[in-house]
């Protein structure tokens, strides 16, 4: 039996990237897994009105794709330290440890203990080679014995379950648009993108910029204020704080490129989502993004280098031949599906 941890997903008020990832994997695993949730004292069945406690057998698996801490789940540390079953997890990033200055204080406090607990799991999957290096390096640095057998798992590019679309190789003659998707906060680096966009507009480059994402209430308000002011004075800029799947799909379909100026990532799903839709991507030159960007369809810009970002964005906005080349590469690439992610998990645990 495989029990699937849905504690955060069931209580989430919004669909973050992590909760959407959790739900997509569960959807693809289907009847292979039984959803469970921590109720403050124990794991109970997540479905139905009667939240009975789970009675684990030693050969069962508990699979968690979520991040957890003792502060959020009192008693959970004891559970995973002395588990009644086998434990498996997908882990995402070490950002709170590596970049504490741009991370929620609660996450900075809780993440090291979470990472230490994962070292004692039976199976683990990192979502990128970079994440695998970060976790195993952290365990060595902390002197934490590593029980976990760690592999790298590919996440699905078909994030909303859509079919791949063959885009028209002839670029439309309408004003080109750029799309940036992600929570509004310093780590996602929308400030750099706004600086570069305003420079290009002053140089009379004609394009629209759409930034899509909820605002981080701890770090994102200054960026939000700047975007609202910009939207009032420039009708080529659009901020979408709560775009639904249909609107997001429309913006992707109309985009000349997806832009991803992020400072730190565990994988970089917006890049994969863009390629799935045949949309070129301009992304930061990070090792974790290179893992997917180097396969084609992407331009890589130097991290936090406004001049290089300006040059790369000018290219996709004004060089039709280069943009068609990138689009052709994006559409030709074989990309993983969430069904493939689920199959890898099933093969390891069943």
C-alpha positions, -999 to 999 in steps of 0.1 A, spaced: 0 0 0 12 35 -9 -2 63 12 1 98 -2 6 129 20 -19 156 11 -18 176 44 -9 210 28 -27 204 -5 -60 198 13 -57 229 34 -43 252 7 -61 285 1 -43 290 -33 -27 268 -58 10 274 -55 35 256 -77 41 231 -50 4 223 -44 -2 220 -81 27 197 -84 14 176 -55 -20 173 -71 -7 165 -106 14 136 -93 -16 123 -73 -38 125 -103 -14 105 -124 -9 79 -97 -46 75 -94 -59 44 -75 -23 33 -68 -22 57 -38 -44 64 -9 -45 101 3 -38 108 39 -32 139 60 -17 148 94 -45 158 117 -23 172 145 -16 139 162 -15 112 135 -21 104 99 -57 99 89 -75 90 57 -80 123 38 -112 112 20 -146 107 36 -162 121 67 -148 96 91 -111 106 94 -100 72 108 -63 68 118 -42 49 93 -29 15 105 4 11 87 21 -22 79 59 -22 79 59 -29 41 37 1 33 50 33 20 42 69 30 51 92 0 53 129 7 58 155 -20 52 183 5 75 202 28 69 197 65 81 209 99 74 202 135 60 237 139 34 230 112 27 194 122 33 188 159 44 152 165 54 146 129 91 146 136 87 117 160 66 99 135 92 101 107 121 94 132 104 62 143 82 53 113 57 24 113 63 20 75 87 29 48 92 65 39 97 82 5 98 118 -6 103 142 -35 123 172 -24 125 204 -42 152 229 -32 175 242 -5 167 278 -12 159 288 25 194 276 35 212 291 5 193 323 2 179 332 37 178 369 29 151 365 4 132 336 20 103 336 45 118 338 81 97 307 91 111 287 62 147 298 71 141 285 106 123 253 97 140 241 65 173 227 79 154 203 102 132 192 73 163 186 52 179 165 80 148 144 84 148 136 47 183 120 51 166 92 71 139 83 45 142 51 26 138 66 -9 141 101 -22 139 119 -55 154 153 -62 137 174 -89 170 183 -105 207 174 -104 214 207 -87 189 200 -60 204 165 -54 239 181 -50 225 207 -26 208 181 -3 236 156 -3 261 185 3 240 198 32 239 163 48 277 160 45 282 195 59 259 187 89 274 153 95 240 138 90 241 100 81 224 95 47 201 65 46 181 78 17 187 64 -18 184 96 -39 176 96 -76 167 125 -99 132 126 -112 119 145 -142 88 166 -136 61 168 -162 61 196 -187 23 191 -193 16 211 -162 -22 215 -169 -27 182 -186 -29 199 -220 -18 184 -253 12 198 -271 4 225 -296 22 230 -329 25 267 -331 23 285 -365 59 291 -376 48 325 -391 50 351 -363 19 372 -361 23 409 -371 6 421 -340 26 436 -311 47 409 -296 42 400 -259 64 386 -232 51 365 -203 66 360 -168 49 335 -145 57 331 -108 51 344 -73 59 381 -70 90 383 -47 127 392 -49 137 356 -57 117 356 -89 135 389 -98 106 408 -114 124 440 -105 152 433 -130 126 425 -156 108 457 -150 141 477 -153 149 460 -186 114 464 -200 114 501 -192 147 506 -209 135 488 -240 103 509 -241 123 540 -239 143 527 -269 109 524 -287 109 486 -288 72 479 -292 60 450 -270 37 440 -242 48 425 -209 25 403 -188 36 394 -152 14 367 -137 15 356 -100 2 361 -65 21 385 -43 43 372 -15 29 391 15 62 392 33 85 404 4 64 413 -26 45 444 -17 71 469 -29 72 451 -63 34 451 -64 33 488 -58 58 495 -86 38 473 -110 5 490 -102 20 524 -108 36 512 -141 3 497 -152 -14 531 -147 10 550 -169 19 524 -195 -8 504 -213 18 479 -226 23 465 -192 -2 441 -175 -1 426 -140 -23 396 -134 -24 387 -98 -50 360 -101 -50 346 -136 -71 314 -141 -59 284 -162 -79 296 -192 -64 331 -191 -29 317 -185 -33 294 -215 -44 324 -237 -14 344 -226 10 315 -233 -6 310 -267 0 347 -277 34 350 -262 66 356 -283 86 343 -253 84 334 -217 109 352 -195 123 337 -163 148 361 -146 148 341 -113 177 341 -89 172 306 -75 151 275 -84 147 239 -76 138 229 -111 121 258 -131 87 246 -142 78 277 -161 107 269 -185 93 234 -191 58 247 -194 69 272 -221 87 246 -241 57 223 -239 36 249 -256 63 256 -282 71 290 -267 108 301 -265 121 309 -231 147 335 -220 160 325 -186 187 332 -160 221 314 -164 217 291 -134 230 255 -134 195 242 -125 179 259 -155 207 249 -178 197 213 -172 166 220 -193 175 251 -213 206 236 -230 183 212 -249 171 239 -272 144 266 -275 159 289 -249 182 319 -247 202 321 -215 210 355 -200 236 363 -174 222 364 -139 212 400 -129 230 415 -159 206 441 -172 226 447 -204 226 410 -213 189 406 -205 181 437 -226 201 422 -256 184 388 -253 149 402 -250 155 426 -279 165 395 -299 133 376 -293 112 408 -299 128 420 -331 147 391 -348 120 370 -365 144 345 -379 160 338 -345 126 336 -328 114 311 -354 145 290 -348 139 289 -311 103 281 -316 111 252 -339 136 239 -313 110 241 -285 84 222 -305 108 195 -316 121 187 -281 109 155 -264 96 164 -230 85 144 -200 49 141 -190 35 139 -155 24 103 -164 62 96 -168 69 111 -134 42 89 -118 54 58 -136 89 63 -122 75 65 -87 53 34 -92 82 14 -105 103 22 -74 76 17 -48 53 -10 -61 
